[in-house]
Amino acid sequence: MAIPLIKADLPALEFLEASFREMLASGRITNFGKHVSRFEEQAADYLGAQVATTSSSTIGLIFSLQALGLERGRHRTTQ
């Protein structure tokens, strides 16, 4: 018996189809497209902070470490 660990909560395709077709037709699937910009604006309003989307979680973590001022090859100790 298969037990699903996660069940995605996704909107119906009909709800997203027009936006997907628009993105594919424009060739702007990521970066600087109006949907990404709108998401960043809405997330910034909700969080009350600056927001930047990234293409992967790895680059997001790198940006986070840089924002904390951590240098490559070094670590901070708490005192």
Summary of the structure (lengths in Angstrom):
residues: 79
radius of gyration: 18.2
end to end distance: 50.4
largest distance: 54.5
contacts: 110
relative contact order: 0.06
helix: 49%
strand: 0%
